[in-house]
């Protein structure tokens, strides 16, 4: 890829800077945004709770599910709940390790 002309444009209302790069006859727009600081604990917790609710909702119908050949639905929900508990703990350990070592996380641009 060849480098084209670069020009920067600042939007009002707090929007991020948009850089337009011309390569050949095409203009590409790139916004400079900061990455989200997500550690995954909340996402894993919500997913684990949903798997737990699914297992609890299927428990009264387990006999019918097994008769219909769909008993594996319940066991899939149980596996999702169990693996979710492991995932929550993993994400908590990772989050705490990242908090304990400042500067080793994601780098922020100086702009």
C-alpha positions in Angstrom: 0.0 0.0 0.0 1.3 3.4 -0.8 0.9 6.3 1.5 -1.5 8.9 0.3 -2.3 12.4 1.6 -3.4 12.6 5.2 -5.7 15.3 6.5 -7.4 15.4 9.8 -10.8 16.8 10.6 -12.1 17.6 14.1 -15.8 17.1 14.7 -17.8 19.2 17.1 -19.9 17.8 20.0 -17.1 15.7 21.4 -16.9 13.2 18.5 -13.5 11.6 17.9 -11.0 13.0 15.3 -11.5 11.5 11.9 -8.4 11.0 9.7 -9.0 10.7 6.0 -6.4 8.7 4.1 -6.3 8.7 0.3 -4.9 5.6 -1.3 -5.1 5.5 -5.0 -8.5 6.9 -5.9 -10.2 5.8 -2.7 -10.6 7.8 0.5 -10.7 5.9 3.8 -11.9 7.4 7.0 -10.4 6.2 10.3 -11.7 7.4 13.7 -9.2 7.4 16.5 -11.1 6.0 19.5 -9.9 4.6 22.8 -10.4 0.8 23.4 -13.0 -0.2 26.0 -11.6 -1.2 29.3 -13.6 -4.5 29.7 -12.3 -7.2 32.0 -14.9 -9.7 31.3 -16.2 -10.3 34.8 -19.6 -8.8 34.2 -20.1 -10.6 30.9 -19.1 -14.0 32.3 -21.4 -13.4 35.3 -24.4 -12.6 33.2 -23.8 -15.6 30.9 -23.4 -17.9 33.9 -26.6 -16.6 35.5 -28.5 -17.2 32.2 -27.2 -20.8 31.9 -28.3 -21.3 35.5 -31.8 -20.0 34.8 -32.0 -22.2 31.7 -31.1 -25.3 33.8 -33.5 -24.4 36.6 -36.3 -23.8 34.0 -35.7 -27.2 32.4 -35.4 -29.1 35.7 -39.2 -29.7 36.2 -39.4 -31.0 32.6 -36.4 -33.2 32.7 -38.4 -36.4 32.3 -40.3 -35.1 29.3 -37.0 -33.9 27.7 -35.4 -37.3 28.2 -38.5 -39.1 26.8 -38.3 -36.8 23.7 -34.5 -37.4 23.3 -33.6 -33.9 24.4 -32.2 -34.6 27.8 -28.9 -33.2 26.5 -30.5 -29.7 26.6 -30.5 -29.8 30.4 -27.0 -31.2 30.6 -25.7 -28.5 28.2 -27.2 -25.8 30.5 -25.5 -27.5 33.5 -22.2 -27.6 31.7 -22.6 -23.9 30.6 -23.3 -23.0 34.3 -20.3 -24.9 35.6 -17.9 -23.6 33.0 -19.3 -20.1 33.5 -18.4 -20.4 37.2 -14.8 -21.3 36.3 -14.7 -18.4 33.7 -15.9 -15.9 36.3 -13.1 -16.9 38.7 -10.6 -16.8 35.9 -11.7 -13.3 34.8 -11.6 -12.1 38.5 -8.0 -13.3 38.9 -7.0 -11.7 35.5 -8.7 -8.4 36.5 -7.0 -8.3 39.9 -3.6 -9.1 38.3 -4.0 -6.3 35.8 -5.0 -3.9 38.5 -2.0 -4.9 40.6 0.4 -4.1 37.8 -0.3 -0.6 36.4 1.2 0.2 33.1 1.1 -3.4 31.8 -2.5 -3.1 30.5 -3.7 -1.5 27.4 -1.7 1.5 26.2 -3.6 4.8 25.8 -2.5 7.2 23.1 -1.0 10.5 24.3 -3.5 12.6 22.3 
